[in-house]
């Protein structure tokens, strides 16, 4: 995948993951970074179970990136203590 493909996948995966996890942080760069890191995490997990990771631009690649980005955001929320508690 080229650089533009990574940015597009990162943006789409980051937006979807932020919507699923209800992450309220904003910013285009933040969203892209979450998505690209999610793609790397998802690709590594897929490779660990013996499947193809992130390759060409496809729906499967996008789904793998979304799953990885959701996992990343859940771990970040757990570390920062922003889990299911509501803000006051």
N, C-alpha and C positions, 0 to 999 in steps of 0.2 A: 504494500500500500504506500502511496505517496504521502507527502506532508499534508496536502489539502484533504485527502481522504481521512487521515488521522484526525484532523481538526473537525471535519464534519461528523465523523463517528463520535468523537469526544463530545461535541456540542449536543448531538441528539441523545447519546447515552447519558450524559450529565443531566440534561433536562428531564429525561424520563426517570432517572434515579432520584433526583431531587423531588419530583412529584410523588413518587412511591413512598419515599421516606419522610416526606413533608419537611424537608430542609429549608429553612428560611433565609439562609445566606444568599447574597446576591452577587452578581458580577459574571460577565461573559467569560473572563479568563478563569475564574474559579470553576465554573461549569465545565469548561473545556478540559481543565486539568483533572477534575473528578472523572470525567468520561474517559480520557486517555489512560489514566491510572487504572480505571475500572477495566478497560480493554486489556491492559497488561496483566492484571490480576485474573480476570476471567480466562484469558489465553493460557496463563500458567496453570490454572486449575484444570482446564480442559486437557492440556498436555500431560498433566499428572495422572489423569485417568485414561490416557492412551488415545484421546481423540484429537482431531485437528483443532488448533487454537484459533487465533485471529489471523486471517489471511487476506483474501481479496475483499473488496467492499461488497457486502451482501447482507441480507436480513439476518442470517445466522451470526455473522460477525457483530452486527448491531445488538442482537439478543445476548450474546456472550459478554459484550461490553456493558450492557445494562445490568446484568447479573453481578458482574464484578464491581461496578460502580455502586450498586445498592449495598453489597457487602462492605465496601470501603466506607460508605457513609454510616452504616450501622456500627462499624467498629469505631469510627471517629466519635459518634454520639455516645457510645459506651465509655470511651476513654474520657470524654469531657463531661460525662455525667448528665447529658441532656436527653436521657431516655424518655420514658413515658410520663415523667413528671411535668406538670403544667407550670408555666412561668407566672410569677406574681409580681 
